[in-house]
Amino acid sequence: MSAASVLRRIAAPKKALAGAAVAAATCGTLIAAAPAQAATPASAARATAKKMIGNSAQYQCFAKIVDHESDWNVSATNASSGAYGLVQALPGSKMASAGADWKTNPATQIKWGLDYMNDRYGSPCQAWSFWQSNGWY
């Protein structure tokens, strides 16, 4: 490859990339580009909850409550009551007992929510049963 050819490829990056792909194909090398898929805040919160809860059935009950209460939005705020966060604590500042970062950290909100469900109802599944009967917990 001549110096002029190299300079043309540098000046034309699309052609250089195409040339690299042809060269890789010729050598039998597979180059695959997958789109980067960053975790969404909701999926990251779900993964955190699943890890913190451990028990699959209890996680499912917890997740159903959070689906209804906040749709996994860590900063969800109820316009009429002021309830806040994943588990819609009222007032939201109650979650400060689980951590100073309660406004923004899903793990802190999940910890507080789990403690609340366990203390008040016995478990997330018992909290979900109450929610189904009453539309709140």
C-alpha positions in Angstrom: 0.0 0.0 0.0 1.4 3.3 -1.0 1.7 6.4 1.2 -0.8 8.2 -1.0 -3.2 5.3 -0.5 -2.8 5.5 3.3 -3.4 9.2 3.3 -6.5 8.8 1.2 -7.9 6.3 3.7 -7.1 8.6 6.6 -8.8 11.5 4.9 -11.8 9.3 4.1 -12.6 7.4 7.3 -15.8 5.8 5.8 -13.7 4.2 3.0 -11.0 3.2 5.5 -13.7 1.5 7.7 -15.1 -0.3 4.7 -11.6 -1.3 3.6 -11.0 -2.7 7.1 -14.2 -4.7 7.0 -13.3 -6.1 3.5 -9.8 -7.0 4.8 -11.3 -8.7 7.9 -13.8 -10.6 5.8 -11.0 -11.7 3.5 -9.0 -13.0 6.4 -12.1 -14.8 7.8 -12.4 -12.5 10.8 -15.9 -11.6 11.9 -16.5 -8.1 13.2 -19.8 -7.5 14.7 -21.0 -4.3 16.2 -23.9 -4.5 18.6 -25.6 -1.3 19.8 -24.6 -0.3 23.3 -27.5 -0.9 25.6 -27.1 1.1 28.8 -29.3 0.0 31.7 -32.3 2.4 32.2 -32.8 3.8 35.7 -35.9 1.6 36.0 -34.1 -1.6 35.0 -31.2 -0.8 37.3 -33.7 -0.3 40.2 -35.4 -3.6 39.4 -32.0 -5.4 39.4 -31.1 -3.8 42.7 -34.5 -4.8 44.2 -34.1 -8.4 43.0 -30.7 -8.6 44.5 -31.7 -7.1 47.8 -34.8 -9.2 48.2 -33.4 -12.5 47.1 -36.7 -14.4 47.3 -38.3 -14.5 43.9 -41.9 -14.6 45.1 -41.3 -11.7 47.5 -39.5 -9.8 44.7 -42.5 -10.3 42.4 -44.9 -8.9 45.0 -42.6 -5.9 45.7 -42.3 -5.3 42.0 -46.1 -5.3 41.5 -46.5 -2.6 44.2 -43.7 -0.5 42.7 -45.1 -0.9 39.2 -48.4 0.6 40.4 -47.0 3.2 42.8 -44.2 4.7 40.7 -43.5 2.7 37.6 -40.0 2.4 39.0 -39.4 6.2 38.8 -37.1 7.0 41.8 -38.4 10.6 41.8 -42.1 10.0 41.3 -44.1 12.4 43.3 -47.9 12.2 43.9 -49.3 15.6 43.0 -52.1 15.4 45.5 -50.5 13.7 48.5 -46.8 14.5 48.0 -45.9 10.8 48.4 -42.4 10.3 46.9 -40.2 7.7 45.3 -40.4 4.1 44.2 -42.5 3.0 47.1 -44.4 6.4 47.5 -43.4 7.1 51.1 -45.5 9.8 52.7 -43.8 12.0 53.5 -40.9 11.1 51.4 -38.5 12.4 54.0 -39.3 9.2 56.1 -36.9 7.4 53.8 -34.0 9.4 55.3 -34.0 6.7 58.0 -32.5 4.4 55.4 -30.0 6.9 54.0 -29.3 10.5 53.4 -29.5 9.9 49.7 -33.1 8.9 49.8 -34.2 11.4 47.2 -32.1 9.9 44.4 -30.8 6.4 45.4 -33.1 3.5 44.4 -31.3 1.2 46.8 -32.0 3.5 49.8 -35.7 3.7 48.7 -35.9 -0.1 48.2 -34.4 -0.7 51.7 -36.8 1.6 53.3 -39.7 0.2 51.4 -38.8 -3.4 52.3 -38.5 -2.5 55.9 -41.9 -0.7 55.8 -43.6 -3.7 54.1 -42.0 -6.2 56.5 -42.8 -4.1 59.6 -46.3 -3.1 58.7 -47.6 -6.2 56.7 -45.1 -9.0 57.4 -43.7 -9.2 53.9 -43.9 -7.7 50.5 -46.5 -10.4 49.4 -48.7 -9.5 52.4 -48.4 -5.8 51.5 -49.4 -6.7 47.9 -52.4 -8.6 49.2 -53.4 -5.5 51.1 -52.8 -3.3 48.1 -55.0 -5.5 45.9 -57.9 -5.2 48.4 -57.5 -1.5 49.0 -55.7 0.1 46.0 -53.0 1.4 48.4 -50.7 0.0 51.1 
